[in-house]
């Protein structure tokens, strides 16, 4: 797993995806479901906060292949209760 950069407060979806060993789309889904804090740029791109990424990694949610809970999950996002 890639180490999270500590310089700056925002990183690109690509950098976050490399840290989580996943895709940019999966990172965006994490943002949309509230598992990561993100900011939409004026050009339509997204960035995530380093702090939220570090917190997600600390929970162990950054393991390769980790999935975001499906919308039908009653547990509400990322708790791994339905795996």
N, C-alpha and C positions, 0 to 999 in steps of 0.2 A: 504494500500500500504506500502511496506517495505521501510524503509529509506535507502538511498544510503550510503555505507561506504565511508569515506573520506580518509582512509589510503591507500596509494599507488595510482598509476595512472591507473592501469589496473585491471579489474575484469573478472571472468569467465562468460561464457554465462549463466550458471546456476544462478549465483548471479544476473546478469542483468535481467534474466527472472523472478526471484522472485520479484525484484523491480517493474517490469512492470506488474506483475501478468499475465504472459503469458508463452509460451513455449520457449525452447532454439532455436528451429527451427525458430520461429517468430523473435527472436532477431537476428539470423543470417540473415534473410531476410531483417531486418532493416539495417544491416551492408552492405549487398550486394546492397541495393538501396540508400545508402548514408545518411540514417537517423541517423545512429550511426557510430562512428569511431571505427574500429576494427583492430586488428593485428592477423595475422595467425601465430601460433607457429610452431616451427620446427616439432613437432609431428603431425601436421595437425589440431590441435584444434584451437579455436579462443578465444580471449579476447577482451573486449571493454573498451574504455577509460571512466573513471569515469566522466570526464568533459562532454563528449557527452551524456552520460546517464542522467546526471543532467540537461543538456540543454533540452533534449527531455521531461523529466518529467516536467520541468518548463513550457513548451509549452502546457502541458495538454495531450500530445500524449501518456502518459503512462496509460491512463484510461483502465480499464479492458475491453477486447474485441476490443481494437483499432486494426485496420487492416492497413496493408501496401497497398498503392494504387496498383491496378493491373497493369501489364505492358502496357495494352492498354490505361491507363489513360493519357490524354494529360496534366494534371495539374502537373505531375512530382513528386509525392511522399510525402504522409503524410499530405497533406493540409486539408483533410476532405471535399474537394469540391464535391466529388462524393458520399458522404453518404446521 
